[in-house]
Amino acid sequence: MGMTSTYLLDLQLRKLIQRGSLTVYLPDETVKTYGKGNPHFTVYITEPALVRNLVVNPEFALGQGYMDGELLIEGDDLYGLMECVLGNLPENRATKWFDPARLVHHALRRIQQFNPVSRSRRNVHHHYDLSGELYSKFLDADRQYSCAYFRHPSNTLEQAQTQKKAHIAAKLLLEPRMRVLDIGCGWGGLALTLARDYGVSVLGITLSEEQHAYATERAKREGLSNLVTFRLADYREIRGQFDRIVSVGMFEHVGVPQYRAYFRTIRNLLTEDGVALVHSIGRAAPPGNTNPWIQKYIFPGGYAPSLSEAMTAVEREDLWPTDIETWRLHYAETLRHWRLRFLNRIDEVEALYDARFCRMWRYYLVATELSFRIGRQLVFQIQLARRRDAVPLTRDYLYVEATQNSDRMAAE
């Protein structure tokens, strides 16, 4: 393990833990306690290499150590420990030991986010072509794998996801027989809802073979194949004209080097009076980089942009931002529902994969939820058009229609 690594980790934790307290059992049987008061957490580091890795690259090593069973938490209270660690960070931005690894990650981010079509396919396959059974364990029945919209704290996940779709539909100002493009259509829930409830025709595109097969079968089963087509395709491969374009939870996979190409594609595919809606995870902070553990194990090539990065590309591609809305704690609540559902059926997930996979996904769900609850992550929706007058000049239409549609759909 080496005295240097032990000393540096000790110094780092003494600076970090100012609220709550943490006791650490090290591999050499040394025991250290940091901070004072409650909540109190106890962890056991079982491998000397993990001590060094926590010093050099803590963002990566914490997830890796928990996933591999080399970082054990008393009571397995991962949520509490992560809440303590992340809750202490804002007061300790001068902790220098975090800087070297972050500088390297930031320097490499454009390379990591360079996503030509072939690489985008591989990245999507890594996450979205996992067993469909996995996603059925924790998503709502419609398999909405993006932020829900909680109009009331008491909303169920199903209600909040229905409200999200209604809110998006209101922003799209749909009329029967319009042609809609759904970029990154997931398992098809939004496309099918728009076709069924608003009478539009939809082309949904995805790079996930699992999602494409499921969505196509669902359209057939629900008698909507005449209105909805799902295609295995990249957004850069689409040709034609669409009255409306919607993209939910896909922009995070585009990558900064492709932002202008993405928004240029949207502009070229929109009719002259068309409207587009881009829904994406973002950050209420300057441009940064993806957590390296998330980058490797969960979303290779993924990145949650700052609004300034997205809007720079929008401006250069001659699009009008007709509405910009930020959702702050909605995704934290969505992830809370997913996490609790996942934990409730974790034995079933372990039967599909193994215990290490379960720890990996548990860490992912906890860390992501807290990044919205404590950190600087949020969701933004950008409504775009080629013409400044493509949508009404006030937002009154939006909330009247969204409320009426949400109430109607939730009652069905």
Salt bridges, closest charged atoms under 4 A:
ASP10 OD2 - ARG14 NE 3.14
GLU59 OE1 - ARG102 NE 3.58
ASP68 OD1 - ARG356 NE 2.79
ASP76 OD2 - ARG362 NH1 2.71
GLU91 OE2 - ARG19 NE 3.84
ASP129 OD2 - HIS125 ND1 2.93
ASP142 OD2 - LYS165 NZ 2.80
ASP142 OD1 - ARG218 NH1 2.66
GLU158 OE1 - ARG341 NH2 2.89
ASP197 OD1 - ARG196 NE 3.48
GLU222 OE1 - ARG196 NH1 3.36
GLU222 OE2 - ARG218 NE 2.57
ASP234 OD2 - ARG236 NE 2.66
GLU237 OE2 - ARG121 NH2 3.08
GLU272 OE1 - ARG386 NH2 3.63
GLU309 OE2 - ARG109 NH2 3.03
GLU317 OE2 - ARG260 NE 2.73
GLU317 OE1 - ARG264 NE 3.22
ASP318 OD2 - ARG267 NH2 3.27
ASP323 OD2 - LYS171 NZ 3.73
ASP323 OD1 - ARG395 NE 2.63
GLU325 OE1 - HIS167 NE2 2.91
GLU325 OE1 - LYS171 NZ 2.56
GLU333 OE1 - ARG336 NE 3.09
GLU333 OE2 - ARG373 NH2 3.00
GLU348 OE1 - LYS137 NZ 2.88
GLU348 OE1 - ARG345 NH2 2.95
GLU369 OE1 - ARG339 NE 2.75
GLU369 OE2 - ARG373 NH2 3.25
ASP389 OD1 - ARG387 NE 2.92
ASP407 OD1 - ARG151 NH1 3.16
GLU412 OE2 - ARG408 NH1 3.57
